[in-house]
Amino acid sequence: MEEKFEDILKKLSIKNPIFKKIYILSKLRLEMHQYIPEHLIKDIKIKNYLIKEKKLIISCNNNFVMQEIVFREKEILKKIDILFEPNVVKSISVVS
């Protein structure tokens, strides 16, 4: 039986917070096109995920894109909840 790496990582993430962080970050990076509008994707980068605060940190050099992400935070969080179980990410922080 052959398992995907994602499935193995998901199983490991249940018991270990480090694997959970790796799993969430990798899935968020791979599925970015599902929760970030297409015209913004090229200007942002997923930097980190803080497990305790359930905060996603996004890096961006363009001020317009930063404001757009802040403006659409609730919409993005709803779409992320569809990818994962609810409340995996509770807030988004945008840094330059």
Buried (B, 14 or more C-beta within 10 A) or exposed (E): EEEEEEEEBBEBBEEEEEBBBBBBBBBBEEBBEEBBEEEBEEBBEBBEBEEEEEBBBBBBEEEEBBEBBBEBBEEBBEBBBEBBEEEBBEEBBBEE
